[in-house]
Amino acid sequence: MRGGSAALKEAIVRTSTFFVFLSLAISGVSAEVHAQAAGPASAPKQYPWDMRPKKCFMPGAMEMAPSLCAAKDWTSYAETTGRVQRLLIDADFDLVERAENELGFSRDQFPSGQYRFDAWYLALDTLFTNPWEQSYARASALAKAKGEDGYVKLAEALLRYGEAWKARGSGYGNTVTPEGWDIYRRKIREADQVLDSASDRLKRMGPWHVLKLKIAYQLPELENGRASLLEAASDAWPDYSSIYTTAMVFSLPKWGGTYQQVEKIARLAVEKSKNRLGVSLYPIVYQQMFRYQCDCVLPDTAVDWSLMKRGFRDIETRGRADGAAWKVYANLACQMRDRGEARRLLELSDKLRGPHGAEPPDPCREFAFSPT
């Protein structure tokens, strides 16, 4: 296994999310800050952001005022991730357990197509793979409150995974000390052992498969089992893009793989999901890899650009991309020097983003809208 650049420490989006968590924790956000007047004795405990009036918790309220009283706890991926982090910071484990059941063990998806459990997983990943005092305190409290139920084992595995990368560092392999390598290997193996001790219920969920794949691609002794792990994960969750992206990232040349291996996994994503999503997952898994992990450009890879463009149209048909996503796809078109497609995708992005403030000059936009 070859060492990689700082991007290998996990996705940039997870790092930025960590700083959101860190600022909240340091500022002393707690359950008391968000406390609300208690509802009727028989009413369930409300989430701290739930501002529905008390009358919404009276018998028959939903039928009488559905628009006012309907719960709106998990409306989008980004908002949900932030709310889960808030619950973990507050350490109200009654609400954490409720959210775990509503998200972590849910098969539902957001309108964007992302799974609810992935937002739950991102919040856990952000907290526990950046080990510091609050991470250990929350892991201990979670285990004390829930024993070995729910996502406790996954949280403990993430903590060990984070310890491994903390010791290794995010630089190239030749920057790692012998002691750093020893800790990294030891902690990765510990993470694998903890993950394997999880309940069957947790092992059936997408996040368990993703973390198992991450670990397997970093342990030499699991090399022969990677293909079967990927097959099992994609059979269980064929539309879950993170399964394929994880395998693609660790198949990049900087990890000792090839772009042909990356392309093979992207094709697997299409094969497993085409009956429901067309070829939508093809551009989705590539853009996730390029957006966060790949120190490369698209023309250097084995990508099928015609298939990629078909995927863009399948995504558009299903309405499962926002303005920011279309801008990322436009950047891929600019890398391929496809002016017409880049312009089309940027126009989609602009339409969804609506009016926005001043921005610095964008090389992709200048290429796309250049008359020549």
DADA-V105868 format. One line per field, one symbol per residue. ss: DSSP state (~ for helix, > for strand, _ for the rest). Layout:
ss->???
//
This chain:
ss->_____~~~~__~~~~~~~~~~~~~~~___________________________~~~~___~~~~_~~~~_______~~~~~~~~~~~~~~__~~~~~~~~~~~~____>_____>~~~~~~~~~~~~~____~~~~~~~~~~~~~~_____~~~~~~~~~~~~~~~~~____~~~__~~~~~~~~~~~~~~~~~~~___~~~~__~~~~~~~~~~~___~~~~~~~~~~~~~~~~~____~~~~~~~~~___~~~___~~~~~~~~~~~~~~~~~~~__~~~~~~~~~~~~~_____~~~____~~~~~~~~~~~~~~____~~~~~~~~~~~~~___~~~~~~~~~~~~~~~_________~~~~~~____
//
